[in-house]
Amino acid sequence: MVFGERHLRHVLLSYMNYYNGTRTHLSLHKDAPISRAAETVGRILCRPILGGLHQYARI
């Protein structure tokens, strides 16, 4: 549910950042459009994004 123009802009920006920076794409051989190196050392941090999905990253 969107509660106004400001909230809509926030939701769309959050989705755009997720889609281009985190989400894997089959056409890119399971990589994200903004490629990043695989991290193999460090603690894994879970953070909620987009009101229900979770992003896992090493810190």
Buried (B, 14 or more C-beta within 10 A) or exposed (E): EEEEEEEEEEBEEEEEBBEEEBEEEEEEEEEBEEEEEEEEEEEEEEEEEBEEEEBEEEE
